[in-house]
Amino acid sequence: MSSLSVSFTDPVLEARVLAGVDEVEVQLAAAVDSPETFVAEAAAHLLTAGGKRFRPLLTMLCAEFGDPSLPDVVPSAVVVELTHLATLYHDDVMDEASVRRGAPSANARWDNSVAILVGDYLFAQASDLVSDLGTDAVRIQARTFSRLVKGQIRETLGPSDSEDALEHYLSVVSDKTGSLIATAALFGAKMSGASSEVQATLTEFGERIGAAFQLSDDIIDIASETGESGKTPGTDLREGVPTLPTLIALRSTDADSERLRALLSKPLTDDSEHGEALRLLRVHPAMLESRSYVQAEADAASALLGRLPDLPARVALQALCDTVATRLT
């Protein structure tokens, strides 16, 4: 997910949140360490490659609606980020990826077996940490993990003959992306002692804004001329990976879209066909419909913020919603 950042207007809030994220970084390094040299190296491979640490940042920001200094806030953010890192190792195996965060993926540097085992190791480390946070936290983590796996299985199998392809895809995005970002928000609120109402609101906010940003990446992958998504424009298109604009375009029934539908029905390994599909899709009504869908999700997330106390953290969360619109223009 690219360009997923938080804008701060309150320097005191910014300093406090970023200090929390720095502490998360320290504890992440400790969590992936091991007396086994190879395990330590492989587990730290993606950690040291970088990343925006958006999920820990969101946890720290949501903790502002309680007491962010409580001792379980930072460890809960570490749990979420370890879980995210673990999924990246497994995703790269599933996708046969060769690069992750500008560095060779673990499966490319070593092999698939090592990447899977390291992902499992990171999941185990997250489980160990979450066990210190109480039964409720363990349950939340288990249910999140269940959704992550279910989303990956559903993505791998694809929609059934009786299932709408677009609805299937949106449910996969919700499980694979929205669920963990929702948990990041919930952990921040819960571990800081925020009210149950605030916890519920921030959980729903995380789910919606997480899905919205993921889906906006789909649009950027098509619309960008400069690879804003961190990939060459049209990468998903070339590989035949379903995305929001392509699935909406495939639903069209007008004669003018016949050529585009034919191109989108297969991987586009031929450069000329790929370029043609990209040109046709960029001017197709599916792009406008996709933008409208993502904007509606961002607006729904923004509306939830009205239920929260009027704090500087709410302003920062509002800026996240505004960023969605900025990315789509």
N, C-alpha and C positions, 0 to 999 in steps of 0.2 A: 504494500500500500504506500503510495508516494505522497510527499508533501503534506503529511498529516501532522501539523504543528499547532501549538497553542500560542495565541498572542496575549500578552499581559499589559494591562494599563496601570496596575498597582505594583510598584517596585518592591514593596514589602512582601506582598503575596508571591511575587516571582522569586524573590530570594529564598523564601521559606520552602516553596515547592521544589525549586531546583536543588536546594540543599538535601531535601528528602530523596530526590532522584539520584544524587551523588552517593548517598548512603546505600541506596538500592544497588548501585553499581559495585560498591565494595562487597556487599553481601552476595551478589551474583558471582563474583570472582571466587569467593570462598566456597560457594555451593557447587561450582563445577570442578573444583580442585579435587585431586585424588593422589594418594601415594603411588599409584600406578602411573608411571610417566606417560604412557601412550593414552590411557584413559583421560588424563588431565589435558593432554594436548588436543585430542580429538573433541572433547567436550567443550573446550574453550575456543574451538575453531571459529564458529559463527559469532560467539560472544565478542571476540577481539576484532572481528571483521567490521563491527560497527552496528548501526541501527539507530533509529530515532528514539527508542525507549518510550514510545507513545503510551503504551499500556501502564507502565509504572507512573508516568507523569499524570495520567488520568486518575489513577488510584490516589496519588498525593493530592490532586486538585479536589477530588470528591471528599477526601478526608477533611477538607476545610469546613464542611457542613457539620462537623463534630469537633473533636479535639485532635488535631493532626499530630500532636506530640505523643499520643498513646503508643505503647511499645509494639503493638501488633500491626501497626499500619505498614511500616516498611517491609517486614517479612511477608505480609500478604501480597505486596507488590512484587516481591522477588518470586513468589509462587507463580504468579500470573506470567511473568516474563520467562521463567524457566519452562513453563508449559508452552508458551509461544515458540521459544527456541526449539523445543523438542519437536513441535509440529513441522518446523522448517526442515529439519533433517529428514523426517518421514516424507514430507511433500516433495523434496528433491528426488527421492527415490521413485516415488509414484510418477513424477513428471519427467523422469530421466534428465533432470537439469544438470548442466555442467558448470554454471556460475551462480553464485548467491552473494549479494552485497559486494559485487565487484571482485570477488575472490573465487577460486575453484570451490565448488560445492564439496561436501564431505564425501559423497559417493563418487565424485570424479577424482578427488585426491587420494582416497583409499578405495573402497568399493561399497556396494549396496549393503552388504552384511554389516560392515562397520557402521555405516550411517544409521541403519535401523537400530543397532544395539546402542549407539550413543544417544539416539532419541529416546530409547527406553530408559537409559541411565538418567537422563534429564527429567523424564516423567517421574522416576523413582525419587530423585532428589526433591522435586516439587512436593511429592506425596509425604516425604519425611518432614519437610518444613511445615506443611499445612496441618500435620497431626498435632503440632504444638498450639494451633490457633483455635482448637475446640471442635466439638462434634458438628456444629452448624457449618463451619468452614470446610470440613472434610466432605460433608454432604454436597455443598455448593461446588467444590472442586470435582467431585465424582460426577455430578450431573453435567457439569461443563465438559468434562472429558468425554462423557457419553455422547454429547451433542457433536463434539469435534469429530469423533470417530464415525458417528452416523452420517455426518455431512460428507466425510471423505468416501465412505462406502457408497452413498447415493451418487456422488459425483462420478465415481469409478464405474458404477453400473449404468448410469444414465437413466433417463425417464423410461418407464414402462410404456407399452403400447397404448394403454388407457390413460396415461398421465400427460397433462399439458407440459410441454417442454419448458416454457417460460416460468410457470409456477414451480416446477421442479428446480430450476436454476435458482430462483429467488429463495427457496427453502434451503438449498445448499449454501448460499451466501450467508443466510441467517445463522446456520449451524456452524459453518467453518470460520466465519469472521465475527458476526454479531455476538455470538455467545461468549467468547473470551473477553471482548471489549466490555460487554455488559458485566461480566464478573469482575473485571478490573475496577469498574465504577462501584459495584456493590461492595467489594472488599474495602475500598476506601471509606465509604459511608459507614459500613458495619463496624469496622475495626476502630473507627474514631468515635463510636458511640452516637452517631446520628440517629434520629428518630426512624421508626419503621416506615413512616410515610415518605421521608426523604430517601431512604434506601430503595423503596419501590420505584420512586420517580427516577432516580439516577440509574437504576438497572435498566429501565425501559429506555431512558435516554441513550445509554451506552449501546444497547442493541440497535436502536434506530440509526444513530450517527455512525456506528461501525459499518453497518450495511450500506449506508449512503456513500461513505467514502470509498468502499470497495467497488460499488457500482459506478461511481464517478471515474474510477480508474479505467473501467470498461470504455467509457466515452472518450477519455483522454487517449487511450490506445489507438482509437480510430481517428480522432480529430487533430491530434498533435502532429506538427511537422518536425518537432525537435526532440521527441522522446521524453516528454515531461514525466511519463509514467515510470521512467527508469529502464524502459525497454525500447527497442526499435519500434516505431509506430507500425501498427498492424501485425504485431507478433502473434497475438491470439488468433487473428484472422488467418495467418499463414498456416498455423498449426491445427486449424479447425476446432479451436477451443470455443465452446459456446459463451457468449457474452450478452449483456442486455440489448445493445443495438442490433446484433445479428439475429437474435431470437425474435425480436419485434419485427425486423425486416422479413424474416421467414414466414411470419404470420400474414403478411400482406397478400392480397389476392388480385391486385390490379395488373393489367398486362404490361405496364411500364416497368414493373419490378421483376418480370419473368427472368431476365438475364441475371440479375443480382441473386435471385433465389437459387438459380442453377449453380452459380459460383459458390454461394455460401453452403451448399449441400455437401461440400468436400473440402479436405485440406488443400490449401492453395500453394503448392510447392513451385509452380511455374511463376516466374517473376512478372511476366506480362499479365497473367490472370490475376495475380495478387494485386498488382497496381490498378487494374481495371476495377476489381471489387472494392478496393479502398476508395477510389474516386466515386463510384456509384453510391457507396454507403454514406459517404460524407455529405451528399446532397439529398439523401433519402429522408422522408418524413420520420423514419425510425429514430433518427438522431434527435429530432425535436421532442419526440415522445419519450425518449430515454432521459433527456435533460429534465423534462417535466416530472417524470417519475422520481428522479433523484432529488429534485428541488422539493417535491411534496414530502419526501421522507425527512429532508433537512428541516422543513417548516414544521413537521410534526414533532421532531426532536426539540426545536426551538420553543414550541408551544408548551412543552412539558416543563421548561425552565420557569415558567410563571408560577409553578407550585412551590418553588424553592425559596428559602429566605433570601432577601436582597443583600447579597454579599459580593465582594470583589470576585470570588470564585465563580459566581453565576455569570458575571460579565465575561470572564475568560471562556466559560462553556458556550456562551452565546457567540463568541468570536469563532469557535469551532464550526458552528452552524453556518455562519456567514462565509467561512472559507469554502464551503461546498459550492456556493454560488460563484465565488471568485474562480475556482478551479474550472468551472464549466464554461467560462466565457473566453 
